[in-house]
Amino acid sequence: GRGLGVRGRGRAAMEAMESRELRVGFVGAGRMAAGMARGLLRAGKVPASNILASAPSDKNLDAWQESGCRTTHCNLEVLQDTTLVFLATKPHILPGVLQEIRPAVGPHHIVVSMAAGVSLQTLQRLLPAGTKVLRLMPNLPCVVQAGAMVFARGSGAGDGEAALLKNLLSSCGLCEEVPESYINIHTGLSGSGVAYVYLFAEALAEGAVKMGMPVGLASRIAAQTLLGAAKMMLETGEHPAKLRGDVCTPGGTTIHALHQLEKGALRATVMNAVEAATNRACDVAED
């Protein structure tokens, strides 16, 4: 690579990524971590040989080995061998893991925590002073490269690190930088929100089954309907109320159906759901 001299280390990491030198580690190798690694591989962002994942047992690691990634049982080895490190353990395990890896964390590392409810303040307290740390909240569709992710940066992380993370994770879906206070809201809206959508999809399909359509076909059409509606929102940038209005012809089928949804207080119920999940995320964070 070119001489890095006076350039910031974030810039150095960006150049490393562009020259295929970026080495990425995962401490914890569960479903979300595996999904994100798959996104990086599919997009050609990082070669498999530059990814190293650790987990206590072989249970989750076999899948990583099959896709050509390297694996280990030693968390410290991940730190010694990589510069961008995703912490993908369960939240209650994370403090112990941070204590274990702390001696190996250096100024060249970018540490990205994916643990729900663990604040930047806590991460910064448990890692060496000045560590470049960011907090990322993904959601499960990252596994199929259609995730919605938000991240916030700690005091040690600069524009270079934020740009690197955003560039890298665009291969896994929508990725936005936000103030940390939005992370619990994102959990209620998107982390848990995929489940609300499944519930809605199931109800849509059951309505069609009731009217005489076979369940497999009804489920496929329901899923494609959701996908198409979401894609139109993203690609037109229009407010959903405008798009909904476009579907409603005077006296037509849609407005009759929407009237029933309003009677069932669909909107208020969904708003309550987002609120309840956000509040729960806040409670968990304080425990």
C-alpha positions in Angstrom: 0.0 0.0 0.0 0.9 3.7 -0.1 2.7 5.3 2.8 0.3 6.1 5.6 2.5 8.8 7.2 0.4 11.6 8.6 -3.0 10.3 7.5 -5.5 9.3 10.2 -5.8 5.7 11.0 -9.5 5.7 9.9 -8.2 6.7 6.4 -5.6 4.0 6.6 -8.3 1.4 7.4 -10.4 2.7 4.4 -7.3 2.2 2.2 -6.7 -1.2 3.6 -10.3 -2.1 2.8 -10.0 -0.8 -0.8 -6.8 -2.8 -1.2 -8.3 -6.0 0.2 -6.1 -5.9 3.3 -8.8 -5.3 5.9 -8.9 -8.2 8.4 -12.2 -8.6 10.1 -12.8 -10.5 13.4 -16.0 -11.7 15.1 -16.0 -12.5 18.8 -19.1 -14.6 18.9 -20.3 -16.6 15.9 -24.1 -16.8 16.2 -26.7 -16.2 13.6 -26.4 -12.4 13.3 -22.6 -12.5 13.1 -22.8 -15.2 10.5 -25.3 -13.2 8.5 -23.1 -10.1 8.5 -20.1 -12.1 7.4 -22.1 -13.6 4.6 -23.1 -10.1 3.4 -19.4 -9.0 3.4 -18.4 -12.1 1.5 -21.3 -11.9 -1.1 -20.5 -8.3 -1.8 -16.8 -9.1 -2.2 -15.9 -6.6 0.5 -13.6 -8.9 2.4 -12.0 -12.2 1.3 -13.0 -15.2 3.4 -9.4 -15.8 4.4 -9.3 -12.4 6.0 -12.2 -13.2 8.4 -11.6 -14.8 11.7 -14.4 -15.9 14.1 -14.2 -17.2 17.7 -16.7 -19.1 19.7 -16.4 -21.4 22.8 -17.5 -24.6 21.0 -17.5 -25.9 17.4 -21.3 -25.8 17.2 -21.5 -22.5 15.3 -18.0 -22.5 13.7 -18.5 -25.3 11.2 -20.6 -23.1 8.9 -17.9 -20.4 9.0 -15.2 -23.0 8.0 -17.4 -24.2 5.1 -17.5 -20.7 3.7 -13.7 -20.4 3.9 -13.4 -18.2 7.0 -10.9 -19.0 9.7 -12.1 -20.0 13.2 -10.6 -20.3 16.7 -11.8 -20.9 20.3 -9.5 -18.1 21.5 -11.0 -14.6 21.7 -7.5 -13.0 22.1 -6.4 -14.6 18.8 -9.1 -12.6 17.0 -7.7 -9.4 18.4 -4.2 -10.3 17.6 -5.0 -11.1 14.0 -7.6 -8.5 12.9 -8.2 -4.7 13.0 -12.0 -4.4 12.7 -13.5 -6.5 15.5 -17.3 -7.2 15.9 -18.3 -8.1 19.4 -21.3 -10.4 18.8 -21.8 -12.2 22.1 -24.9 -12.2 24.3 -25.1 -8.9 26.3 -24.7 -10.6 29.7 -21.4 -12.3 28.6 -19.9 -9.1 27.1 -18.4 -7.6 30.2 -16.4 -10.8 30.9 -15.3 -10.9 27.2 -14.2 -7.2 27.4 -12.1 -7.9 30.5 -10.5 -10.9 28.7 -9.6 -9.0 25.4 -8.7 -5.7 27.0 -5.0 -6.3 27.2 -4.9 -7.1 23.4 -6.8 -4.0 22.3 -4.6 -1.4 20.7 -4.9 2.0 19.0 -5.1 0.3 15.5 -8.3 -1.6 16.5 -11.8 -0.6 15.6 -14.2 -2.3 18.0 -17.9 -2.6 17.0 -20.3 -3.9 19.7 -23.5 -5.6 18.5 -24.7 -6.3 22.0 -28.2 -5.0 22.8 -28.4 -2.7 25.9 -24.7 -2.2 26.4 -24.0 1.6 26.2 -21.0 3.3 24.6 -20.2 4.6 28.1 -20.0 1.0 29.5 -17.9 -0.1 26.5 -15.5 2.8 26.9 -15.2 2.1 30.6 -14.3 -1.5 30.0 -11.9 -1.0 27.1 -8.5 0.9 27.2 -8.9 4.7 27.2 -9.1 6.2 23.7 -10.2 2.9 22.0 -12.1 3.5 18.7 -15.4 1.9 19.7 -18.8 2.0 17.9 -22.1 0.5 18.9 -24.1 -1.2 16.1 -27.7 -2.5 16.3 -28.5 -4.8 13.4 -31.7 -6.8 12.7 -32.2 -10.4 11.5 -32.8 -9.7 7.8 -29.0 -8.8 7.7 -28.8 -12.6 7.2 -30.4 -12.1 3.7 -28.6 -8.8 3.0 -31.8 -6.8 3.6 -31.1 -5.6 7.1 -31.7 -2.3 8.8 -28.8 -1.2 10.9 -28.0 1.9 12.9 -24.7 2.7 14.6 -23.4 5.4 17.0 -19.7 6.2 17.5 -17.9 6.5 20.8 -15.6 9.4 21.6 -12.5 7.7 20.2 -14.0 6.9 16.8 -13.8 9.5 14.0 -15.2 10.1 10.6 -12.9 7.6 9.0 -14.1 4.8 11.3 -17.8 5.7 10.7 -17.3 5.9 6.9 -15.5 2.5 7.0 -18.3 0.8 8.9 -21.1 2.4 6.8 -19.3 1.4 3.5 -18.7 -2.1 4.7 -22.2 -2.7 6.1 -24.0 -1.3 3.1 -23.5 -4.9 1.7 -25.9 -6.1 4.5 -28.7 -3.6 4.0 -29.6 -0.1 5.0 -27.0 1.4 7.4 -27.4 4.8 9.1 -25.3 6.6 11.7 -27.5 8.0 14.5 -27.2 9.5 18.0 -27.0 6.7 20.6 -30.4 7.7 22.0 -32.0 6.3 18.8 -30.7 2.8 19.3 -33.4 1.6 21.6 -36.0 3.1 19.3 -34.4 1.3 16.4 -34.7 -1.9 18.5 -38.5 -1.3 18.9 -39.0 -0.3 15.3 -36.8 -2.7 13.4 -35.1 -5.2 15.7 -38.5 -6.4 17.0 -40.4 -4.9 14.1 -39.7 -7.8 11.8 -41.9 -9.9 14.1 -44.8 -7.5 13.8 -44.5 -7.7 10.0 -44.5 -11.6 10.1 -47.7 -11.4 12.3 -49.3 -9.0 9.7 -48.2 -11.3 6.8 -49.6 -14.3 8.5 -53.0 -12.5 9.0 -53.0 -11.3 5.4 -52.4 -14.9 4.1 -55.1 -16.3 6.5 -57.6 -13.8 5.1 -57.0 -15.2 1.6 -57.1 -18.8 2.9 -60.5 -18.0 4.4 -61.7 -16.9 1.0 -60.5 -20.1 -0.6 -56.8 -19.7 -1.6 -54.3 -22.4 -0.7 -52.0 -21.4 2.2 -48.7 -21.8 0.3 -49.7 -19.6 -2.5 -51.4 -17.0 -0.1 -48.1 -16.8 1.9 -46.0 -16.2 -1.1 -48.3 -13.5 -2.4 -48.4 -11.9 1.0 -44.6 -11.8 1.2 -44.2 -10.4 -2.3 -46.9 -7.8 -1.5 -44.9 -6.6 1.6 -41.6 -6.6 -0.4 -43.1 -4.6 -3.2 -44.7 -2.1 -0.9 -41.5 -1.6 1.0 -39.5 -1.3 -2.2 -41.8 1.4 -3.5 -41.4 3.4 -0.2 -37.6 3.2 -0.4 -37.3 3.9 -4.1 -39.9 6.8 -4.4 -39.1 8.4 -1.0 -42.8 9.2 -0.7 -44.6 9.4 2.6 -46.5 6.1 3.1 -49.8 8.0 3.4 -49.3 9.3 -0.2 -48.6 5.9 -1.6 -51.6 4.5 0.3 -53.8 7.2 -1.2 -52.6 6.2 -4.7 -54.0 2.7 -4.2 -57.4 3.9 -3.1 -59.9 4.6 -5.9 -63.2 6.2 -4.9 -65.7 3.6 -3.7 -63.2 0.8 -4.5 -62.1 -2.3 -2.8 -59.1 -0.8 -0.9 -61.0 1.9 0.9 -63.6 -0.6 2.1 -60.7 -2.7 3.5 -58.9 0.2 5.1 -62.1 1.2 6.9 -62.1 -2.2 8.6 -58.4 -1.8 9.6 -59.2 1.6 11.1 -62.1 0.1 13.1 -59.5 -2.4 14.5 -57.2 0.5 15.4 -54.4 -1.0 13.5 -52.2 2.2 13.6 -52.7 2.8 17.3 -51.9 -0.8 18.1 -48.7 -0.8 16.0 -47.6 2.5 17.6 -48.2 0.9 21.0 -46.1 -2.1 20.0 -43.1 0.1 19.0 -43.5 2.0 22.2 -43.6 -1.2 24.4 -40.6 -2.7 22.7 -38.6 0.5 23.0 -39.4 0.8 26.7 -38.4 -2.8 27.2 -35.1 -2.2 25.4 -34.5 0.8 27.8 -35.3 -1.4 30.9 -32.9 -4.2 29.7 -30.2 -1.5 29.2 -30.6 -0.3 32.8 -30.5 -3.8 34.4 
